[in-house]
Amino acid sequence: MTEQLTGRTIFITGAGGVLGSTYVRRMLAEGARVVATDLPGARAEALQEAHGDKAGFRFYELDVGDEAQVTGIFQRVMGDGWNPDVVLNNAAITGEMLMGAGKSFPDFADTSVEDWEKTLRTNLTGAFMIARQMDRDIVGKYPSTLINVASMYALNGAHHPIYDGMPFKNFSAYGVTKAGIHGLTVWLAGYWAQRQATVNTIAPGAVFNNHSEEFQRRVGELIMAGRMCQPDEIADVMLFLCSPQSRYMTGQMVNVDGGFSAW
Ligand SMILES: NC(=O)c1ccc[n+]([C@@H]2O[C@H](COP(=O)([O-])OP(=O)(O)OC[C@H]3O[C@@H](n4cnc5c(N)ncnc54)[C@H](O)[C@@H]3O)[C@@H](O)[C@H]2O)c1
């Protein structure tokens, strides 16, 4: 894998999050040039603090739900001399963000249309707008690849009992957007096939992020590997999808979930 990313320019949304920041660190270590984007705030600042001095790193503020911002983003980035070979639709409202840390998720019956639509706007419409802009500015001009991010809860339902008594639940709109994003992948795969552009979905499993021992035990029982994963275990596969070695793959969903989806 080493050096396969050398000289490759990777554009990533939501780069300051748990997985995004891991991807950025690993991509830079593999020699990629990384164009990181995220909402302004503490995550963006931490990312710039960690990598701002590196020649292979650039940061741009970007709200993927804002059509005007998305419309101009590749022109700005390419105007600065960074032509993305890989575009990574990683940004998402993961639930915790929407509700605010510490505030519990609503029951389904209490889910507001506002929260539902806010989630769709970022996770699905945002990903669509990035893909559409990639079509306008990149696809057909040189070989490129788009990676959409789904979840183990895209094509499989959430196991609601594991959330009993937990400070968080599984948010209905989240899984819906993650199922939808693979629809975008398969639609685009055929649409772009003759224009040297591929598109795939990665579906990460349960990533450990300081969850309680009880939650780890419950979710671990649903996973063949018997445990949650580390962000680097998702990054291992992400690096492959970003590399030229994945050039013959298109329209696929790659599950990286310790076997969760296989039984
Ligand atoms: N962590 C997991 O267990 C897990 C599992 C499956 C899938 N995923 C997916 O992986 C991706 C990354 O997840 P994560 O765990 O790093 O989540 P995270 O919440 O840590 O990071 C999400 C990032 O998206 C950004 N974001 C939110 N709204 C945005 C907007 N409107 N515009 C631009 N950026 C925005 C946030 O600022 C944040 O940096 C997401 O698509 C998520 O759904 C995560």
The ligand as an SDF file (V2000), in Angstrom:
LIG
                    3D

 44 48  0  0  0  0  0  0  0  0999 V2000
  -18.2330    6.2140   13.7200 N   0  0  0  0  0  0  0  0  0  0  0  0
  -18.9840    5.1830   13.3370 C   0  0  0  0  0  0  0  0  0  0  0  0
  -19.2540    4.2370   14.1090 O   0  0  0  0  0  0  0  0  0  0  0  0
  -19.5150    5.1340   11.9300 C   0  0  0  0  0  0  0  0  0  0  0  0
  -20.1000    3.9510   11.5060 C   0  0  0  0  0  0  0  0  0  0  0  0
  -20.6250    3.8990   10.2230 C   0  0  0  0  0  0  0  0  0  0  0  0
  -20.5390    4.9910    9.3950 C   0  0  0  0  0  0  0  0  0  0  0  0
  -19.9610    6.1250    9.8220 N   0  0  0  0  0  0  0  0  0  0  0  0
  -19.9130    7.2490    8.8860 C   0  0  0  0  0  0  0  0  0  0  0  0
  -18.5740    7.6720    8.7170 O   0  0  0  0  0  0  0  0  0  0  0  0
  -18.5550    9.0800    8.4580 C   0  0  0  0  0  0  0  0  0  0  0  0
  -17.6740    9.7640    9.4900 C   0  0  0  0  0  0  0  0  0  0  0  0
  -18.2130    9.4690   10.7760 O   0  0  0  0  0  0  0  0  0  0  0  0
  -17.5270    9.8970   12.1340 P   0  0  0  0  0  0  0  0  0  0  0  0
  -17.6930    8.7820   13.0790 O   0  0  0  0  0  0  0  0  0  0  0  0
  -16.1660   10.4360   11.8790 O   0  0  0  0  0  0  0  0  0  0  0  0
  -18.5340   11.0530   12.5840 O   0  0  0  0  0  0  0  0  0  0  0  0
  -18.2420   12.4200   13.3280 P   0  0  0  0  0  0  0  0  0  0  0  0
  -19.5610   12.8860   13.8510 O   0  0  0  0  0  0  0  0  0  0  0  0
  -17.1010   12.2600   14.2650 O   0  0  0  0  0  0  0  0  0  0  0  0
  -17.7660   13.3570   12.1230 O   0  0  0  0  0  0  0  0  0  0  0  0
  -18.6520   13.8650   11.1800 C   0  0  0  0  0  0  0  0  0  0  0  0
  -18.0400   15.1140   10.5830 C   0  0  0  0  0  0  0  0  0  0  0  0
  -18.9660   15.6600    9.6420 O   0  0  0  0  0  0  0  0  0  0  0  0
  -18.9860   17.0490    9.8130 C   0  0  0  0  0  0  0  0  0  0  0  0
  -20.2390   17.6320    9.3420 N   0  0  0  0  0  0  0  0  0  0  0  0
  -21.4780   17.5360    9.8900 C   0  0  0  0  0  0  0  0  0  0  0  0
  -22.3480   18.2730    9.1940 N   0  0  0  0  0  0  0  0  0  0  0  0
  -21.6440   18.8370    8.1700 C   0  0  0  0  0  0  0  0  0  0  0  0
  -21.9740   19.7140    7.1100 C   0  0  0  0  0  0  0  0  0  0  0  0
  -23.2300   20.1920    6.9560 N   0  0  0  0  0  0  0  0  0  0  0  0
  -20.9960   20.0920    6.2520 N   0  0  0  0  0  0  0  0  0  0  0  0
  -19.7380   19.6350    6.4020 C   0  0  0  0  0  0  0  0  0  0  0  0
  -19.3490   18.8270    7.3900 N   0  0  0  0  0  0  0  0  0  0  0  0
  -20.3040   18.4310    8.2690 C   0  0  0  0  0  0  0  0  0  0  0  0
  -18.7790   17.2640   11.3010 C   0  0  0  0  0  0  0  0  0  0  0  0
  -18.3070   18.5890   11.5680 O   0  0  0  0  0  0  0  0  0  0  0  0
  -17.7730   16.1940   11.6440 C   0  0  0  0  0  0  0  0  0  0  0  0
  -16.4370   16.6450   11.5360 O   0  0  0  0  0  0  0  0  0  0  0  0
  -20.0000    9.5390    8.5050 C   0  0  0  0  0  0  0  0  0  0  0  0
  -20.5260    9.5540    7.1890 O   0  0  0  0  0  0  0  0  0  0  0  0
  -20.6700    8.4750    9.3400 C   0  0  0  0  0  0  0  0  0  0  0  0
  -22.0400    8.3820    9.0790 O   0  0  0  0  0  0  0  0  0  0  0  0
  -19.4410    6.2310   11.0700 C   0  0  0  0  0  0  0  0  0  0  0  0
  1  2  1  0
  2  3  2  0
  2  4  1  0
  4  5  1  0
  4 44  2  0
  5  6  2  0
  6  7  1  0
  7  8  2  0
  8  9  1  0
  8 44  1  0
  9 10  1  0
  9 42  1  0
 10 11  1  0
 11 12  1  0
 11 40  1  0
 12 13  1  0
 13 14  1  0
 14 15  2  0
 14 16  1  0
 14 17  1  0
 17 18  1  0
 18 19  2  0
 18 20  1  0
 18 21  1  0
 21 22  1  0
 22 23  1  0
 23 24  1  0
 23 38  1  0
 24 25  1  0
 25 26  1  0
 25 36  1  0
 26 27  1  0
 26 35  1  0
 27 28  2  0
 28 29  1  0
 29 30  1  0
 29 35  2  0
 30 31  1  0
 30 32  2  0
 32 33  1  0
 33 34  2  0
 34 35  1  0
 36 37  1  0
 36 38  1  0
 38 39  1  0
 40 41  1  0
 40 42  1  0
 42 43  1  0
M  CHG  2   8   1  16  -1
M  END
$$$$
